Amino acid sequence: MRDAIELNSRGLHPLAMYAAGLAAECMLRAYHAPDQPLDERHDVVELLRGCELDRLGDAARGRLRGPVQTVHLLWHSLYRFADETWVRAHIKRTGAACTKTLTS
């Protein structure tokens, strides 16, 4: 996450978004339950479902749900290949849709 913050401060927003989403994905994979199939689709919601949630504890589980949903809505693994204009437009569209849903 430090790298994502640094990239963002340098104005490298698409790469910062990709690094932040990848960090979230890797953290969830670290808690993957060995008896669950490993989701290879970069779906952080499915990765959270496949975690050994008992290892996280109640407080951490509660704090993770909102951020995981945010990453799910705003992050895309294609950011690593994307033009900055596309990433900005995608975030703007998605963010506007999220805001509208929350305020409706």
The 8 nearest C-alpha neighbors of each residue, nearest first, counted from 0:
[[1, 3, 2, 19, 4, 22, 18, 23],
 [2, 0, 4, 3, 5, 6, 19, 18],
 [1, 3, 5, 0, 4, 6, 18, 15],
 [2, 4, 15, 0, 6, 18, 19, 5],
 [5, 3, 7, 1, 2, 6, 8, 0],
 [4, 6, 2, 8, 7, 3, 1, 9],
 [7, 5, 3, 15, 9, 11, 8, 4],
 [6, 8, 4, 10, 12, 15, 9, 11],
 [7, 9, 5, 10, 6, 4, 11, 12],
 [10, 8, 6, 7, 11, 5, 12, 4],
 [9, 11, 7, 8, 12, 6, 15, 13],
 [12, 10, 6, 7, 9, 14, 13, 15],
 [11, 13, 15, 7, 14, 10, 16, 6],
 [14, 12, 16, 15, 83, 11, 86, 78],
 [13, 15, 17, 16, 12, 11, 18, 79],
 [14, 16, 3, 12, 6, 18, 7, 13],
 [17, 15, 13, 19, 14, 18, 12, 20],
 [16, 18, 14, 20, 15, 78, 19, 79],
 [19, 17, 21, 15, 3, 16, 20, 14],
 [20, 18, 22, 16, 3, 21, 17, 0],
 [21, 19, 23, 17, 22, 18, 74, 24],
 [20, 22, 24, 18, 23, 19, 17, 25],
 [21, 23, 25, 19, 20, 24, 18, 26],
 [24, 22, 20, 26, 21, 25, 27, 19],
 [23, 25, 21, 27, 22, 26, 43, 20],
 [26, 24, 28, 22, 27, 23, 21, 29],
 [27, 25, 29, 23, 28, 24, 22, 30],
 [28, 26, 24, 29, 25, 30, 46, 47],
 [27, 29, 31, 25, 30, 26, 24, 46],
 [28, 30, 26, 27, 31, 25, 50, 24],
 [31, 29, 50, 28, 27, 51, 32, 26],
 [32, 30, 50, 28, 29, 49, 51, 33],
 [31, 33, 51, 50, 35, 34, 49, 30],
 [32, 34, 35, 31, 36, 37, 51, 50],
 [33, 35, 32, 36, 31, 49, 37, 51],
 [36, 34, 32, 33, 49, 37, 31, 50],
 [37, 35, 38, 34, 49, 33, 32, 31],
 [38, 36, 39, 35, 49, 31, 46, 28],
 [37, 39, 40, 36, 46, 45, 41, 42],
 [38, 40, 41, 37, 42, 46, 36, 45],
 [39, 41, 42, 38, 43, 45, 76, 37],
 [42, 40, 39, 43, 76, 24, 38, 46],
 [43, 41, 40, 45, 44, 46, 71, 38],
 [42, 44, 46, 45, 71, 24, 41, 47],
 [45, 43, 47, 46, 42, 48, 67, 71],
 [46, 44, 48, 47, 43, 42, 49, 38],
 [45, 47, 43, 49, 48, 44, 27, 42],
 [48, 46, 44, 50, 45, 49, 43, 27],
 [47, 49, 45, 46, 50, 44, 52, 51],
 [50, 48, 46, 47, 31, 35, 32, 45],
 [51, 49, 31, 30, 32, 47, 52, 48],
 [50, 52, 32, 53, 54, 30, 31, 49],
 [51, 53, 55, 50, 54, 56, 60, 30],
 [52, 54, 55, 56, 51, 57, 50, 60],
 [55, 53, 52, 56, 51, 30, 50, 57],
 [56, 54, 52, 53, 59, 60, 57, 51],
 [55, 57, 53, 59, 54, 58, 60, 52],
 [58, 56, 60, 59, 61, 55, 53, 52],
 [57, 59, 61, 60, 56, 62, 55, 63],
 [60, 58, 62, 61, 56, 57, 55, 63],
 [61, 59, 57, 63, 62, 58, 55, 56],
 [60, 62, 58, 59, 63, 64, 57, 65],
 [61, 63, 59, 60, 64, 58, 65, 66],
 [64, 62, 60, 66, 61, 65, 67, 59],
 [63, 65, 67, 66, 62, 61, 68, 60],
 [66, 64, 68, 67, 63, 69, 62, 61],
 [67, 65, 69, 68, 63, 64, 70, 62],
 [68, 66, 70, 64, 69, 65, 63, 71],
 [67, 69, 71, 65, 66, 70, 72, 64],
 [70, 68, 66, 72, 71, 67, 73, 65],
 [71, 69, 67, 74, 73, 72, 68, 66],
 [70, 72, 68, 69, 73, 74, 43, 67],
 [71, 73, 69, 70, 74, 68, 93, 97],
 [74, 72, 70, 71, 69, 90, 93, 75],
 [75, 73, 70, 20, 71, 72, 76, 16],
 [74, 76, 77, 78, 73, 17, 20, 71],
 [75, 77, 78, 79, 17, 74, 41, 20],
 [76, 78, 79, 75, 80, 81, 17, 74],
 [79, 77, 81, 80, 76, 17, 75, 13],
 [78, 80, 77, 81, 17, 14, 76, 13],
 [81, 79, 78, 77, 82, 76, 13, 14],
 [82, 80, 78, 79, 77, 83, 85, 86],
 [81, 83, 85, 84, 86, 80, 13, 78],
 [82, 84, 86, 85, 13, 87, 81, 12],
 [85, 83, 87, 82, 86, 88, 81, 89],
 [84, 86, 88, 82, 83, 87, 89, 81],
 [87, 85, 89, 83, 88, 84, 13, 90],
 [86, 88, 90, 84, 89, 85, 91, 83],
 [89, 87, 91, 85, 86, 90, 92, 84],
 [90, 88, 86, 92, 91, 87, 93, 85],
 [91, 89, 93, 87, 88, 92, 94, 73],
 [90, 92, 88, 94, 89, 93, 95, 87],
 [93, 91, 89, 95, 90, 94, 88, 96],
 [92, 94, 96, 90, 95, 91, 89, 97],
 [93, 95, 97, 91, 96, 92, 90, 98],
 [94, 96, 98, 92, 97, 93, 91, 99],
 [95, 97, 93, 99, 94, 98, 100, 92],
 [98, 96, 94, 100, 95, 99, 93, 101],
 [99, 97, 95, 101, 100, 96, 94, 102],
 [98, 100, 96, 102, 97, 101, 103, 95],
 [101, 99, 97, 103, 98, 102, 96, 95],
 [100, 102, 98, 99, 103, 97, 96, 95],
 [101, 103, 99, 100, 98, 97, 96, 95],
 [102, 100, 101, 99, 98, 97, 96, 95]]
